[in-house]
Amino acid sequence: MEKRSMINFIFNKVGRAKWVKCFLLFYLFTFLPLTSAAQIGDHRDEFAVGVSGGYVFSTIDFMPVVPQKQYGGMLGGLTFRYTTEKYFSSICAIVAEVNYAQIGWQQDILDMNDEPVINPQTELPEEFERRINYVQVPLLARMGWGRERKGFQFFIQAGPQFGFYLNESTKANYELSQRNISSRASRVINQETMPVEKKFDYGIAAGGGIEFSIPKAGHILLEGRYYFGLGNIYGSSKRDYFARSNYGNIVIKLSYLFDIAKTKNNKIK
């Protein structure tokens, strides 16, 4: 218990502070062109909206460790983009999204020989997964390079993301009271019966991708993104079981945006 408390203290006081400071510096310098360009950049005043859909591969970083596989779920929602400036060759924009996301974890239940644990009642390898549904709201600073109206553009974007818990469901092929705990290499099982305690999630999202623009038709975007959660789904105080329980998500998504407002400038290509 003392060891887990020490890990919890170090991670909360040092680890997360480091991540937050690094992110704030990155976010500051990402937004710096937006503020500087207001005076020396090539002005833009463009607004686009659209829809997106994709797939999320998620895990939860438990401490004590819970062996896991990637849990796959769907993601979809609305995207809003406001393009403000072209600063030298960088096209600067702010992106907001509202997404429904299916995330969670899938346990990798193995014995000491890295073989699946067989349940004595079902005679099947034990399987357990938890799906947790969220409304996620990323707020991203974006920089792009390439064509704006016709052709390809490469972009990167990063910013904070907030998650609002909706509900959860558990899927297991065994009765929790009849788990084959004695054969498991990991005896960490509390998470199988613990519902989510922290309903609000927050963290850092960053990624990049390509955009293909078609005049009068819109923009098609393919993006890869990583989300690092700074919040926990369970309590992390000295008296709680888990010192850490934060998300790590890999997102692959396809989006379609259409222009609502466009800058009148014949030089924009």
Secondary structure, DSSP 8 states (H G I E B T S, - for coil): -HHHHHHHHHIIIIIHHHHHHHHHHHHHHHHHHHHHHHHHSEEEEEEEEEEEEEEEEEEEEEES---EE-EEEEEEEEEEEEEEEEETTEEEEEEEEEEEEEEEEEE--B-TTS-B-B-TTT-SB--EEEEEEEEEEEEEEEEEEE-SSSEEEEEEEEEEEEEEEEEEEEEESS-GGG--GGG-S----GGGT------EEEEEEEEEEEEEEETTTEEEEEEEEEEEE-S-SS--STTSS-SEEEEEEEEEEEEEEEEEE----TT--
